[in-house]
Amino acid sequence: MRHALPLDPLFFFCNSDTFRNPDADGAYSWIAPETATSADPMGLQYLERFYSKAQHSDKITMARPTKASTTPTPVGGKGRRIDQQCGQTWLTTFA
């Protein structure tokens, strides 16, 4: 597809596996509720893994701070969510 376009686009894909994708120019993080656990309610371990892999890649890395997140459909019978925690989730994911 890249060669069929008249421009020279950049392709970005979600998550850290993208850093190994030869068709990707970069990757972006996307914290989703399934990344959160009771021990890690903000899903920060996901971000730590993402940025750790980004440091060993020459591809473009884009961050996506999040204020909160919910699944539109319950997973495993329960809706999952990342709570806003009065704005702390947003501030922490910026850091």
N, CA, C and O atoms as a GROMACS GRO file, in nm:
protein
  380
    1MET      N    1   0.082  -0.118   0.000
    1MET     CA    2   0.000   0.000   0.000
    1MET      C    3   0.087   0.125   0.000
    1MET      O    4   0.056   0.222  -0.069
    2ARG      N    5   0.196   0.123   0.076
    2ARG     CA    6   0.283   0.240   0.086
    2ARG      C    7   0.333   0.283  -0.053
    2ARG      O    8   0.338   0.402  -0.083
    3HIS      N    9   0.369   0.187  -0.136
    3HIS     CA   10   0.426   0.217  -0.267
    3HIS      C   11   0.320   0.262  -0.368
    3HIS      O   12   0.354   0.322  -0.470
    4ALA      N   13   0.194   0.234  -0.340
    4ALA     CA   14   0.086   0.273  -0.430
    4ALA      C   15   0.042   0.418  -0.409
    4ALA      O   16  -0.031   0.473  -0.492
    5LEU      N   17   0.084   0.480  -0.301
    5LEU     CA   18   0.042   0.616  -0.271
    5LEU      C   19   0.137   0.718  -0.332
    5LEU      O   20   0.258   0.694  -0.338
    6PRO      N   21   0.084   0.832  -0.378
    6PRO     CA   22   0.171   0.933  -0.439
    6PRO      C   23   0.256   1.008  -0.336
    6PRO      O   24   0.357   1.069  -0.372
    7LEU      N   25   0.218   1.004  -0.211
    7LEU     CA   26   0.293   1.071  -0.105
    7LEU      C   27   0.382   0.970  -0.034
    7LEU      O   28   0.381   0.851  -0.067
    8ASP      N   29   0.458   1.017   0.060
    8ASP     CA   30   0.543   0.929   0.140
    8ASP      C   31   0.489   0.925   0.283
    8ASP      O   32   0.544   0.991   0.371
    9PRO      N   33   0.383   0.847   0.306
    9PRO     CA   34   0.320   0.847   0.438
    9PRO      C   35   0.403   0.774   0.543
    9PRO      O   36   0.490   0.693   0.511
   10LEU      N   37   0.374   0.805   0.667
   10LEU     CA   38   0.431   0.731   0.780
   10LEU      C   39   0.320   0.645   0.837
   10LEU      O   40   0.206   0.689   0.850
   11PHE      N   41   0.353   0.521   0.872
   11PHE     CA   42   0.255   0.429   0.929
   11PHE      C   43   0.287   0.403   1.075
   11PHE      O   44   0.398   0.364   1.110
   12PHE      N   45   0.186   0.425   1.161
   12PHE     CA   46   0.198   0.403   1.304
   12PHE      C   47   0.096   0.297   1.345
   12PHE      O   48  -0.018   0.296   1.299
   13PHE      N   49   0.140   0.208   1.432
   13PHE     CA   50   0.053   0.104   1.482
   13PHE      C   51   0.057   0.106   1.634
   13PHE      O   52   0.148   0.163   1.695
   14CYS      N   53  -0.042   0.043   1.693
   14CYS     CA   54  -0.059   0.042   1.838
   14CYS      C   55   0.022  -0.068   1.905
   14CYS      O   56   0.035  -0.179   1.853
   15ASN      N   57   0.077  -0.036   2.022
   15ASN     CA   58   0.144  -0.129   2.112
   15ASN      C   59   0.291  -0.156   2.075
   15ASN      O   60   0.335  -0.126   1.964
   16SER      N   61   0.361  -0.212   2.168
   16SER     CA   62   0.506  -0.227   2.155
   16SER      C   63   0.550  -0.333   2.055
   16SER      O   64   0.665  -0.330   2.011
   17ASP      N   65   0.463  -0.426   2.016
   17ASP     CA   66   0.501  -0.523   1.912
   17ASP      C   67   0.532  -0.452   1.781
   17ASP      O   68   0.603  -0.506   1.696
   18THR      N   69   0.477  -0.333   1.765
   18THR     CA   70   0.500  -0.254   1.644
   18THR      C   71   0.648  -0.225   1.621
   18THR      O   72   0.691  -0.212   1.507
   19PHE      N   73   0.726  -0.216   1.727
   19PHE     CA   74   0.868  -0.184   1.711
   19PHE      C   75   0.942  -0.292   1.632
   19PHE      O   76   1.051  -0.267   1.579
   20ARG      N   77   0.884  -0.412   1.623
   20ARG     CA   78   0.944  -0.520   1.543
   20ARG      C   79   0.882  -0.532   1.405
   20ARG      O   80   0.927  -0.614   1.325
   21ASN      N   81   0.781  -0.452   1.376
   21ASN     CA   82   0.710  -0.460   1.249
   21ASN      C   83   0.787  -0.382   1.142
   21ASN      O   84   0.802  -0.260   1.154
   22PRO      N   85   0.836  -0.449   1.038
   22PRO     CA   86   0.914  -0.378   0.936
   22PRO      C   87   0.833  -0.277   0.855
   22PRO      O   88   0.890  -0.188   0.792
   23ASP      N   89   0.700  -0.289   0.855
   23ASP     CA   90   0.615  -0.196   0.781
   23ASP      C   91   0.578  -0.072   0.861
   23ASP      O   92   0.515   0.019   0.808
   24ALA      N   93   0.615  -0.068   0.987
   24ALA     CA   94   0.578   0.044   1.074
   24ALA      C   95   0.691   0.146   1.082
   24ALA      O   96   0.809   0.111   1.089
   25ASP      N   97   0.651   0.272   1.082
   25ASP     CA   98   0.746   0.381   1.103
   25ASP      C   99   0.752   0.421   1.250
   25ASP      O  100   0.847   0.485   1.295
   26GLY      N  101   0.648   0.382   1.324
   26GLY     CA  102   0.643   0.416   1.464
   26GLY      C  103   0.530   0.345   1.535
   26GLY      O  104   0.451   0.273   1.474
   27ALA      N  105   0.525   0.367   1.666
   27ALA     CA  106   0.424   0.302   1.750
   27ALA      C  107   0.367   0.403   1.847
   27ALA      O  108   0.431   0.501   1.884
   28TYR      N  109   0.243   0.376   1.889
   28TYR     CA  110   0.182   0.458   1.992
   28TYR      C  111   0.126   0.368   2.101
   28TYR      O  112   0.087   0.254   2.077
   29SER      N  113   0.125   0.422   2.222
   29SER     CA  114   0.070   0.346   2.335
   29SER      C  115  -0.080   0.372   2.343
   29SER      O  116  -0.128   0.478   2.305
   30TRP      N  117  -0.151   0.272   2.394
   30TRP     CA  118  -0.295   0.286   2.411
   30TRP      C  119  -0.335   0.204   2.531
   30TRP      O  120  -0.356   0.083   2.521
   31ILE      N  121  -0.345   0.269   2.646
   31ILE     CA  122  -0.384   0.198   2.767
   31ILE      C  123  -0.531   0.160   2.753
   31ILE      O  124  -0.616   0.245   2.727
   32ALA      N  125  -0.558   0.034   2.772
   32ALA     CA  126  -0.695  -0.017   2.766
   32ALA      C  127  -0.729  -0.080   2.900
   32ALA      O  128  -0.639  -0.121   2.974
   33PRO      N  129  -0.855  -0.087   2.932
   33PRO     CA  130  -0.894  -0.143   3.062
   33PRO      C  131  -0.838  -0.282   3.089
   33PRO      O  132  -0.812  -0.316   3.204
   34GLU      N  133  -0.821  -0.361   2.986
   34GLU     CA  134  -0.768  -0.497   3.010
   34GLU      C  135  -0.623  -0.497   3.057
   34GLU      O  136  -0.572  -0.600   3.099
   35THR      N  137  -0.555  -0.382   3.049
   35THR     CA  138  -0.418  -0.374   3.099
   35THR      C  139  -0.413  -0.345   3.248
   35THR      O  140  -0.309  -0.361   3.312
   36ALA      N  141  -0.526  -0.303   3.304
   36ALA     CA  142  -0.531  -0.269   3.447
   36ALA      C  143  -0.564  -0.393   3.530
   36ALA      O  144  -0.640  -0.480   3.488
   37THR      N  145  -0.505  -0.398   3.648
   37THR     CA  146  -0.534  -0.505   3.743
   37THR      C  147  -0.556  -0.440   3.879
   37THR      O  148  -0.538  -0.319   3.895
   38SER      N  149  -0.595  -0.519   3.976
   38SER     CA  150  -0.614  -0.462   4.109
   38SER      C  151  -0.481  -0.413   4.167
   38SER      O  152  -0.479  -0.318   4.245
   39ALA      N  153  -0.371  -0.477   4.130
   39ALA     CA  154  -0.239  -0.434   4.176
   39ALA      C  155  -0.185  -0.316   4.094
   39ALA      O  156  -0.095  -0.245   4.140
   40ASP      N  157  -0.239  -0.294   3.975
   40ASP     CA  158  -0.194  -0.187   3.885
   40ASP      C  159  -0.318  -0.121   3.822
   40ASP      O  160  -0.343  -0.139   3.703
   41PRO      N  161  -0.395  -0.046   3.902
   41PRO     CA  162  -0.524   0.006   3.854
   41PRO      C  163  -0.515   0.108   3.741
   41PRO      O  164  -0.614   0.133   3.673
   42MET      N  165  -0.398   0.167   3.718
   42MET     CA  166  -0.382   0.263   3.609
   42MET      C  167  -0.322   0.198   3.484
   42MET      O  168  -0.310   0.265   3.381
   43GLY      N  169  -0.285   0.072   3.489
   43GLY     CA  170  -0.225   0.005   3.374
   43GLY      C  171  -0.084   0.055   3.344
   43GLY      O  172  -0.041   0.053   3.229
   44LEU      N  173  -0.013   0.099   3.446
   44LEU     CA  174   0.120   0.158   3.425
   44LEU      C  175   0.224   0.055   3.382
   44LEU      O  176   0.323   0.091   3.318
   45GLN      N  177   0.205  -0.072   3.417
   45GLN     CA  178   0.301  -0.174   3.373
   45GLN      C  179   0.300  -0.184   3.221
   45GLN      O  180   0.404  -0.207   3.160
   46TYR      N  181   0.184  -0.166   3.161
   46TYR     CA  182   0.175  -0.163   3.015
   46TYR      C  183   0.264  -0.052   2.960
   46TYR      O  184   0.342  -0.075   2.867
   47LEU      N  185   0.253   0.068   3.018
   47LEU     CA  186   0.335   0.181   2.971
   47LEU      C  187   0.484   0.156   2.993
   47LEU      O  188   0.566   0.189   2.908
   48GLU      N  189   0.519   0.097   3.106
   48GLU     CA  190   0.660   0.067   3.133
   48GLU      C  191   0.716  -0.029   3.028
   48GLU      O  192   0.828  -0.009   2.980
   49ARG      N  193   0.640  -0.132   2.992
   49ARG     CA  194   0.685  -0.225   2.888
   49ARG      C  195   0.696  -0.154   2.753
   49ARG      O  196   0.793  -0.174   2.680
   50PHE      N  197   0.597  -0.071   2.722
   50PHE     CA  198   0.597   0.001   2.595
   50PHE      C  199   0.721   0.088   2.581
   50PHE      O  200   0.792   0.083   2.480
   51TYR      N  201   0.748   0.170   2.684
   51TYR     CA  202   0.862   0.262   2.676
   51TYR      C  203   0.995   0.190   2.687
   51TYR      O  204   1.095   0.237   2.633
   52SER      N  205   1.000   0.079   2.755
   52SER     CA  206   1.122   0.001   2.761
   52SER      C  207   1.159  -0.050   2.622
   52SER      O  208   1.275  -0.043   2.581
   53LYS      N  209   1.060  -0.101   2.550
   53LYS     CA  210   1.085  -0.148   2.413
   53LYS      C  211   1.114  -0.031   2.320
   53LYS      O  212   1.193  -0.045   2.226
   54ALA      N  213   1.052   0.082   2.343
   54ALA     CA  214   1.074   0.200   2.259
   54ALA      C  215   1.219   0.248   2.269
   54ALA      O  216   1.276   0.295   2.170
   55GLN      N  217   1.278   0.236   2.386
   55GLN     CA  218   1.415   0.282   2.405
   55GLN      C  219   1.515   0.201   2.322
   55GLN      O  220   1.625   0.248   2.295
   56HIS      N  221   1.477   0.082   2.282
   56HIS     CA  222   1.566  -0.004   2.204
   56HIS      C  223   1.528  -0.006   2.056
   56HIS      O  224   1.568  -0.096   1.983
   57SER      N  225   1.451   0.091   2.013
   57SER     CA  226   1.406   0.097   1.875
   57SER      C  227   1.442   0.232   1.815
   57SER      O  228   1.453   0.332   1.886
   58ASP      N  229   1.461   0.233   1.685
   58ASP     CA  230   1.487   0.360   1.616
   58ASP      C  231   1.360   0.415   1.552
   58ASP      O  232   1.365   0.513   1.478
   59LYS      N  233   1.245   0.354   1.581
   59LYS     CA  234   1.118   0.400   1.526
   59LYS      C  235   1.062   0.515   1.611
   59LYS      O  236   1.101   0.532   1.727
   60ILE      N  237   0.972   0.591   1.553
   60ILE     CA  238   0.909   0.703   1.621
   60ILE      C  239   0.816   0.649   1.729
   60ILE      O  240   0.742   0.553   1.706
   61THR      N  241   0.819   0.710   1.845
   61THR     CA  242   0.735   0.669   1.957
   61THR      C  243   0.640   0.782   1.993
   61THR      O  244   0.681   0.896   2.010
   62MET      N  245   0.512   0.748   2.004
   62MET     CA  246   0.412   0.848   2.043
   62MET      C  247   0.342   0.801   2.170
   62MET      O  248   0.301   0.686   2.181
   63ALA      N  249   0.329   0.892   2.263
   63ALA     CA  250   0.262   0.862   2.389
   63ALA      C  251   0.115   0.902   2.379
   63ALA      O  252   0.078   0.989   2.300
   64ARG      N  253   0.035   0.838   2.459
   64ARG     CA  254  -0.105   0.875   2.468
   64ARG      C  255  -0.146   0.875   2.615
   64ARG      O  256  -0.191   0.773   2.668
   65PRO      N  257  -0.131   0.988   2.681
   65PRO     CA  258  -0.182   0.996   2.818
   65PRO      C  259  -0.332   0.972   2.817
   65PRO      O  260  -0.399   1.003   2.718
   66THR      N  261  -0.383   0.919   2.923
   66THR     CA  262  -0.527   0.892   2.930
   66THR      C  263  -0.584   0.938   3.062
   66THR      O  264  -0.520   0.928   3.166
   67LYS      N  265  -0.704   0.988   3.058
   67LYS     CA  266  -0.769   1.029   3.183
   67LYS      C  267  -0.840   0.912   3.247
   67LYS      O  268  -0.849   0.904   3.369
   68ALA      N  269  -0.890   0.819   3.165
   68ALA     CA  270  -0.959   0.700   3.213
   68ALA      C  271  -1.001   0.619   3.091
   68ALA      O  272  -0.988   0.665   2.978
   69SER      N  273  -1.051   0.501   3.114
   69SER     CA  274  -1.093   0.418   3.003
   69SER      C  275  -1.192   0.314   3.052
   69SER      O  276  -1.186   0.268   3.166
   70THR      N  277  -1.283   0.279   2.964
   70THR     CA  278  -1.376   0.171   2.997
   70THR      C  279  -1.395   0.084   2.874
   70THR      O  280  -1.377   0.131   2.762
   71THR      N  281  -1.430  -0.040   2.895
   71THR     CA  282  -1.464  -0.126   2.783
   71THR      C  283  -1.610  -0.102   2.748
   71THR      O  284  -1.694  -0.092   2.838
   72PRO      N  285  -1.643  -0.094   2.619
   72PRO     CA  286  -1.783  -0.072   2.583
   72PRO      C  287  -1.869  -0.195   2.613
   72PRO      O  288  -1.989  -0.182   2.638
   73THR      N  289  -1.808  -0.312   2.611
   73THR     CA  290  -1.880  -0.436   2.637
   73THR      C  291  -1.814  -0.504   2.756
   73THR      O  292  -1.691  -0.510   2.763
   74PRO      N  293  -1.892  -0.553   2.850
   74PRO     CA  294  -1.830  -0.622   2.963
   74PRO      C  295  -1.743  -0.738   2.918
   74PRO      O  296  -1.779  -0.814   2.829
   75VAL      N  297  -1.628  -0.751   2.981
   75VAL     CA  298  -1.534  -0.858   2.952
   75VAL      C  299  -1.545  -0.961   3.063
   75VAL      O  300  -1.534  -0.926   3.180
   76GLY      N  301  -1.567  -1.085   3.028
   76GLY     CA  302  -1.577  -1.189   3.129
   76GLY      C  303  -1.693  -1.167   3.225
   76GLY      O  304  -1.688  -1.207   3.341
   77GLY      N  305  -1.799  -1.103   3.174
   77GLY     CA  306  -1.915  -1.080   3.258
   77GLY      C  307  -1.907  -0.952   3.341
   77GLY      O  308  -2.005  -0.915   3.405
   78LYS      N  309  -1.793  -0.884   3.340
   78LYS     CA  310  -1.777  -0.761   3.417
   78LYS      C  311  -1.718  -0.653   3.328
   78LYS      O  312  -1.624  -0.679   3.253
   79GLY      N  313  -1.772  -0.534   3.336
   79GLY     CA  314  -1.711  -0.422   3.267
   79GLY      C  315  -1.579  -0.387   3.334
   79GLY      O  316  -1.571  -0.387   3.457
   80ARG      N  317  -1.478  -0.358   3.257
   80ARG     CA  318  -1.348  -0.320   3.313
   80ARG      C  319  -1.329  -0.172   3.289
   80ARG      O  320  -1.377  -0.116   3.191
   81ARG      N  321  -1.257  -0.110   3.381
   81ARG     CA  322  -1.233   0.032   3.365
   81ARG      C  323  -1.104   0.074   3.432
   81ARG      O  324  -1.055   0.008   3.524
   82ILE      N  325  -1.052   0.184   3.384
   82ILE     CA  326  -0.941   0.252   3.451
   82ILE      C  327  -1.003   0.379   3.506
   82ILE      O  328  -1.049   0.464   3.430
   83ASP      N  329  -1.003   0.393   3.635
   83ASP     CA  330  -1.067   0.504   3.702
   83ASP      C  331  -0.986   0.633   3.684
   83ASP      O  332  -0.863   0.630   3.677
   84GLN      N  333  -1.056   0.745   3.678
   84GLN     CA  334  -0.990   0.875   3.665
   84GLN      C  335  -0.911   0.914   3.789
   84GLN      O  336  -0.812   0.987   3.778
   85GLN      N  337  -0.952   0.867   3.904
   85GLN     CA  338  -0.887   0.898   4.031
   85GLN      C  339  -0.866   1.048   4.048
   85GLN      O  340  -0.757   1.094   4.083
   86CYS      N  341  -0.973   1.124   4.024
   86CYS     CA  342  -0.971   1.271   4.039
   86CYS      C  343  -0.858   1.335   3.958
   86CYS      O  344  -0.795   1.431   4.004
   87GLY      N  345  -0.832   1.284   3.839
   87GLY     CA  346  -0.730   1.342   3.751
   87GLY      C  347  -0.592   1.283   3.769
   87GLY      O  348  -0.503   1.314   3.689
   88GLN      N  349  -0.570   1.201   3.869
   88GLN     CA  350  -0.436   1.144   3.892
   88GLN      C  351  -0.394   1.048   3.783
   88GLN      O  352  -0.275   1.040   3.751
   89THR      N  353  -0.488   0.974   3.726
   89THR     CA  354  -0.454   0.882   3.615
   89THR      C  355  -0.396   0.962   3.499
   89THR      O  356  -0.295   0.924   3.441
   90TRP      N  357  -0.461   1.072   3.465
   90TRP     CA  358  -0.416   1.156   3.354
   90TRP      C  359  -0.276   1.212   3.382
   90TRP      O  360  -0.188   1.205   3.296
   91LEU      N  361  -0.255   1.266   3.500
   91LEU     CA  362  -0.125   1.323   3.536
   91LEU      C  363  -0.016   1.216   3.541
   91LEU      O  364   0.097   1.239   3.495
   92THR      N  365  -0.048   1.100   3.595
   92THR     CA  366   0.050   0.993   3.606
   92THR      C  367   0.089   0.938   3.471
   92THR      O  368   0.207   0.909   3.448
   93THR      N  369  -0.008   0.924   3.379
   93THR     CA  370   0.028   0.872   3.248
   93THR      C  371   0.104   0.975   3.164
   93THR      O  372   0.174   0.938   3.069
   94PHE      N  373   0.093   1.103   3.197
   94PHE     CA  374   0.180   1.204   3.134
   94PHE      C  375   0.324   1.185   3.180
   94PHE      O  376   0.417   1.198   3.101
   95ALA      N  377   0.341   1.155   3.308
   95ALA     CA  378   0.474   1.140   3.364
   95ALA      C  379   0.544   1.020   3.304
   95ALA      O  380   0.659   0.991   3.339
   0.00000   0.00000   0.00000
